[in-house]
Amino acid sequence: MTSQQLKLTVFFISIVLLAGTELFGAEENARKALFEATRNLVKMSRDSGYSAEIFVVGGLTESGDHRVDRPNISLRCSADVRGPLMHLPEFFAYINGDKGAIEAEGNWKNIRSTRKGRAIQGLVDVPTEILIDSLKKGSRVEWKEVGKVIQVTLAPRRSRALFSEMNNSGCMRLSDLLYSRTEQRIDGSNSHGVVEVTLEENGSLPQSIDFRLLAAFRNDQGRSAKGMLAFENGVRHVAFRCVYRLDTTVAVGQMRLSRDLVKLLK
């Protein structure tokens, strides 16, 4: 992370923290704890880096706990994070904010130029970006387990935008050429995003990030239930779950990138 990028990140988080009482109220302690943990992780990613194990699953479900037994897509991978840059070695890919690169046919390409790359870009994000997103105005931050687990309900507008990004990656599509009937029945206008952050024992850093994103599904008559009724037990809906288990105990070395790779990630 350059000094300019670090200043912008710290500035953004500071604005969130100081934006006024409308952001805090009864949730003040949980939001402050999330802010502190996010700030510490941003600093660690700049100074020494950290690693993560990532698990993603998504598809249709009728379960009230949103469990997907027969996923359309699933992946497991490890990641190294240094500054704003995340390296996914199993996929020969890098992510830097909304930019990304993937190795294909012996060359570095824009991550959105391949089907695998689009899926990765749509499903996986740098953990610090998820935490910063959780602090934005409009999210509801509260303790699920005081001092240990923070639950963030994202603003509806942000949930819709995130689901659109995921769905556009082709995660619900069997073919790049076919816009399936399944996709036509997804009602992304009713999306619901929740982030659960489990803190380390001393509360200074995140230990894991569990992100769930739901979207309503239209029935055979082309209608979908409203609000949270769309995600109740017995009602078919779309569910994505992304889990990040962080390891902040081992430093990550500086990433040495080729010129072609640097150009793609700028």
C-alpha positions as CSV (number, residue, x, y, z in Angstrom):
1,M,0.0,0.0,0.0
2,T,1.4,3.4,-1.0
3,S,1.4,6.2,1.5
4,Q,-1.3,7.9,-0.5
5,Q,-3.5,4.8,-0.5
6,L,-3.0,4.4,3.2
7,K,-3.9,8.1,3.9
8,L,-7.1,7.7,1.8
9,T,-8.1,4.5,3.7
10,V,-7.4,6.0,7.1
11,F,-9.2,9.2,6.0
12,F,-12.3,7.2,5.0
13,I,-12.4,5.3,8.2
14,S,-12.0,8.4,10.2
15,I,-14.9,10.1,8.4
16,V,-17.0,7.0,9.3
17,L,-16.0,7.2,13.0
18,L,-16.6,11.0,13.3
19,A,-19.6,11.3,11.0
20,G,-22.0,12.0,13.9
21,T,-24.5,10.5,16.3
22,E,-26.7,9.2,13.4
23,L,-24.1,6.5,12.8
24,F,-23.9,5.4,16.4
25,G,-26.8,5.7,18.9
26,A,-27.5,2.4,20.7
27,E,-25.0,0.5,18.5
28,E,-22.1,2.8,19.4
29,N,-19.9,0.2,21.2
30,A,-20.2,-2.4,18.5
31,R,-19.4,0.1,15.7
32,K,-16.4,1.5,17.6
33,A,-15.1,-2.0,18.2
34,L,-15.5,-2.8,14.5
35,F,-13.8,0.4,13.6
36,E,-10.8,-0.4,15.8
37,A,-10.5,-3.9,14.5
38,T,-10.7,-2.6,10.9
39,R,-8.1,0.1,11.6
40,N,-5.7,-2.5,13.1
41,L,-6.1,-4.9,10.2
42,V,-5.5,-2.1,7.7
43,K,-2.3,-1.2,9.5
44,M,-1.2,-4.8,9.7
45,S,-1.8,-5.3,6.0
46,R,0.4,-2.3,5.3
47,D,3.2,-3.3,7.8
48,S,3.4,-7.1,7.6
49,G,0.4,-8.5,5.8
50,Y,-1.7,-11.4,6.7
51,S,-3.2,-14.6,5.2
52,A,-6.7,-16.1,4.9
53,E,-8.5,-19.3,4.1
54,I,-11.6,-18.6,2.0
55,F,-14.7,-20.7,1.5
56,V,-17.5,-19.7,-0.8
57,V,-20.8,-21.4,-1.7
58,G,-23.9,-20.2,-3.5
59,G,-27.1,-21.3,-5.1
60,L,-30.8,-21.9,-4.5
61,T,-32.2,-22.9,-1.1
62,E,-35.5,-23.3,0.7
63,S,-33.9,-23.5,4.1
64,G,-34.6,-20.9,6.8
65,D,-30.9,-21.0,7.8
66,H,-30.0,-20.4,4.1
67,R,-27.9,-23.6,3.8
68,V,-27.1,-24.5,0.2
69,D,-27.0,-28.3,-0.2
70,R,-26.6,-28.4,-4.0
71,P,-24.6,-25.3,-4.8
72,N,-24.3,-23.7,-8.3
73,I,-20.8,-22.6,-7.4
74,S,-18.4,-23.4,-4.6
75,L,-14.7,-22.7,-4.0
76,R,-12.0,-23.0,-1.4
77,C,-8.7,-21.2,-1.6
78,S,-6.0,-19.5,0.4
79,A,-5.0,-15.8,0.1
80,D,-2.1,-13.5,1.0
81,V,-2.9,-9.9,1.6
82,R,-0.4,-7.1,1.6
83,G,-1.7,-3.5,1.6
84,P,-4.7,-3.3,-0.7
85,L,-3.5,-6.3,-2.8
86,M,-4.7,-9.9,-2.4
87,H,-2.9,-12.9,-4.0
88,L,-4.9,-16.1,-4.7
89,P,-2.1,-18.6,-5.5
90,E,-4.4,-21.6,-6.3
91,F,-6.1,-19.5,-9.0
92,F,-3.0,-17.6,-10.2
93,A,-4.9,-14.4,-9.6
94,Y,-4.6,-11.1,-7.9
95,I,-7.3,-8.7,-6.7
96,N,-6.8,-5.0,-6.0
97,G,-10.1,-3.3,-5.2
98,D,-12.3,-3.5,-8.3
99,K,-9.2,-4.4,-10.4
100,G,-7.9,-7.9,-10.9
101,A,-5.5,-10.1,-13.0
102,I,-5.4,-13.8,-13.7
103,E,-2.9,-16.0,-15.6
104,A,-4.4,-17.7,-18.6
105,E,-2.5,-19.4,-21.4
106,G,0.8,-18.3,-20.0
107,N,-0.1,-14.6,-19.9
108,W,-1.6,-12.2,-17.4
109,K,-5.1,-11.0,-18.4
110,N,-7.8,-8.8,-17.0
111,I,-9.5,-11.0,-14.4
112,R,-12.9,-10.4,-16.1
113,S,-11.7,-11.7,-19.4
114,T,-12.2,-15.4,-18.3
115,R,-15.2,-17.2,-16.8
116,K,-13.1,-18.4,-13.9
117,G,-11.8,-14.9,-13.3
118,R,-15.3,-13.3,-13.4
119,A,-16.5,-15.8,-10.8
120,I,-13.5,-15.0,-8.5
121,Q,-14.0,-11.3,-8.9
122,G,-17.7,-11.5,-8.2
123,L,-17.4,-13.8,-5.2
124,V,-14.2,-12.9,-3.4
125,D,-13.0,-9.6,-2.0
126,V,-10.1,-8.3,0.1
127,P,-11.1,-8.7,3.8
128,T,-10.3,-5.1,4.7
129,E,-12.6,-3.9,1.9
130,I,-15.5,-5.9,3.4
131,L,-14.9,-4.4,6.8
132,I,-14.7,-0.9,5.5
133,D,-17.9,-1.5,3.5
134,S,-19.6,-2.6,6.8
135,L,-18.8,0.7,8.4
136,K,-20.6,2.8,5.8
137,K,-23.5,4.9,6.7
138,G,-26.8,3.1,6.6
139,S,-25.5,-0.2,7.9
140,R,-26.8,-1.5,11.3
141,V,-24.0,-2.6,13.5
142,E,-24.7,-4.5,16.8
143,W,-23.3,-7.1,19.1
144,K,-24.4,-10.7,18.4
145,E,-22.2,-11.8,21.2
146,V,-20.9,-8.9,23.3
147,G,-17.2,-8.4,23.0
148,K,-16.8,-11.3,20.6
149,V,-19.1,-11.3,17.5
150,I,-20.3,-8.2,15.7
151,Q,-23.3,-8.5,13.3
152,V,-23.7,-5.9,10.5
153,T,-26.8,-5.6,8.4
154,L,-25.9,-3.8,5.2
155,A,-28.1,-1.0,3.9
156,P,-30.6,-2.3,1.3
157,R,-29.1,-0.2,-1.5
158,R,-25.6,-1.7,-0.8
159,S,-27.0,-5.2,-0.6
160,R,-28.6,-4.8,-4.0
161,A,-25.4,-3.5,-5.5
162,L,-23.3,-6.4,-4.1
163,F,-25.8,-9.0,-5.3
164,S,-25.8,-7.4,-8.8
165,E,-22.0,-7.7,-8.8
166,M,-22.2,-11.4,-7.8
167,N,-24.9,-12.3,-10.2
168,N,-23.1,-10.5,-13.1
169,S,-20.1,-12.8,-12.5
170,G,-22.2,-15.6,-13.9
171,C,-22.4,-17.6,-10.7
172,M,-26.0,-18.8,-11.4
173,R,-25.3,-19.4,-15.1
174,L,-24.6,-22.8,-16.6
175,S,-23.3,-21.4,-19.9
176,D,-21.7,-18.0,-20.8
177,L,-24.0,-17.9,-23.8
178,L,-27.3,-18.7,-22.2
179,Y,-29.3,-16.4,-19.9
180,S,-31.2,-19.1,-18.1
181,R,-34.7,-19.2,-16.8
182,T,-33.2,-19.5,-13.3
183,E,-31.5,-16.1,-13.7
184,Q,-34.8,-14.6,-15.0
185,R,-36.6,-15.6,-11.8
186,I,-34.0,-14.0,-9.5
187,D,-35.4,-10.8,-7.9
188,G,-32.3,-8.9,-7.0
189,S,-34.4,-5.8,-6.0
190,N,-35.0,-7.6,-2.7
191,S,-31.5,-8.5,-1.5
192,H,-30.3,-8.8,2.1
193,G,-26.6,-8.7,3.2
194,V,-25.3,-9.6,6.6
195,V,-21.6,-9.6,7.8
196,E,-20.6,-11.4,11.0
197,V,-17.2,-10.4,12.3
198,T,-15.7,-12.6,15.0
199,L,-12.9,-10.8,17.0
200,E,-9.8,-12.3,18.4
201,E,-9.7,-12.9,22.2
202,N,-8.4,-9.4,23.0
203,G,-10.8,-7.8,20.5
204,S,-8.0,-5.9,18.6
205,L,-8.3,-7.8,15.3
206,P,-10.8,-9.8,13.3
207,Q,-10.5,-13.6,13.5
208,S,-13.1,-14.4,10.9
209,I,-15.5,-12.7,8.5
210,D,-18.7,-14.5,7.5
211,F,-20.7,-12.7,4.8
212,R,-24.1,-13.8,3.7
213,L,-26.0,-12.3,0.7
214,L,-29.6,-13.3,-0.1
215,A,-31.9,-12.5,-3.0
216,A,-35.6,-13.2,-3.5
217,F,-36.7,-15.8,-6.1
218,R,-39.9,-15.4,-8.2
219,N,-42.5,-18.2,-8.1
220,D,-44.1,-19.8,-11.2
221,Q,-46.5,-16.8,-11.4
222,G,-43.6,-14.4,-11.6
223,R,-44.0,-13.0,-8.1
224,S,-41.6,-12.9,-5.1
225,A,-42.4,-12.4,-1.4
226,K,-41.6,-9.0,0.1
227,G,-38.9,-8.2,2.6
228,M,-37.7,-11.0,4.9
229,L,-40.7,-13.1,4.0
230,A,-38.7,-14.0,0.8
231,F,-36.1,-15.8,2.9
232,E,-38.2,-17.8,5.3
233,N,-38.0,-21.6,5.7
234,G,-39.9,-23.3,2.8
235,V,-39.5,-20.2,0.4
236,R,-37.1,-20.7,-2.4
237,H,-34.4,-18.0,-2.6
238,V,-30.8,-17.4,-3.6
239,A,-28.1,-17.5,-1.0
240,F,-24.3,-16.9,-1.2
241,R,-22.0,-17.3,1.8
242,C,-18.4,-16.2,1.9
243,V,-16.2,-17.1,4.9
244,Y,-12.8,-15.7,5.5
245,R,-10.7,-17.2,8.3
246,L,-7.8,-14.8,9.0
247,D,-4.2,-15.7,10.1
248,T,-2.5,-12.6,11.5
249,T,0.4,-14.5,13.2
250,V,2.7,-14.8,10.2
251,A,4.0,-12.0,8.1
252,V,3.5,-11.9,4.3
253,G,6.5,-10.8,2.2
254,Q,6.4,-8.0,-0.3
255,M,4.8,-9.0,-3.5
256,R,7.0,-8.7,-6.6
257,L,5.0,-8.1,-9.6
258,S,5.9,-7.9,-13.3
259,R,5.2,-4.7,-15.3
260,D,2.3,-6.3,-17.2
261,L,0.7,-7.4,-13.9
262,V,1.2,-3.9,-12.3
263,K,-0.6,-2.3,-15.4
264,L,-3.6,-4.6,-15.0
265,L,-3.9,-3.9,-11.3
266,K,-3.7,-0.1,-11.5
